């Protein structure tokens, strides 16, 4: 008896791509809707958000994108990731973020770094599995969230008297294109290197959503008896 391999049609692939994009965008919108009212935050709380965000992003974003590049199998998806990485390195985006945090007097100390340690470690271990589709879904979520979060982040810094907004200005614009590119890469990778149906395509996106929740609200402290 001969087995017949049934390949998904172009329409089926498009429907799947549309569904995952809609789901990721819903995750972003839900997180944005949960942000604390700016007027309700104390100076210490504003500092905490900026510092924890910086503790996560400055030393990890390029690492995450590089890990995603290593994971993908689609030759057409690779240039999209390389362009993103080229811009990050060429324009020294980590230096932009450092200037932003310093100007807001919220550069992370060991307290903020350790507060984000568990979330960052989980993400590094996840990316180490080199799952192209899951990694791309995670980065599409993250770029989309960053783009929408920039106005809020800038407002936090402005409330502390900062006028250094290059980081938020740049990422509020460039990450629109980056997000679209990552969704295109995700669609390409899903054809060439489809994810096992038993795996959760949103695993990495969920980890990053939880990481940003920890950065915004502070990490959850589990009390033991």
Secondary structure, DSSP 8 states (H G I E B T S, - for coil): ---------HHHHHHHHHHHHHHHHHHHHHHHHTS--GGG--HHHHHHHHHHHHHHHTTTHHHHHHHHHHH---HHHHHHHHHHHHHHHHTTHHHHHHHHHHHTT----HHHHHHTHHHHHHHHHHHTT--HHHHHHHHHHHHHHHHHHHHHHHHHHHHTT----HHHHHHHHHHHHHHHHHHHHHHHHHHHS---TTS-TTHHHHHHHHHHHHHHH--------
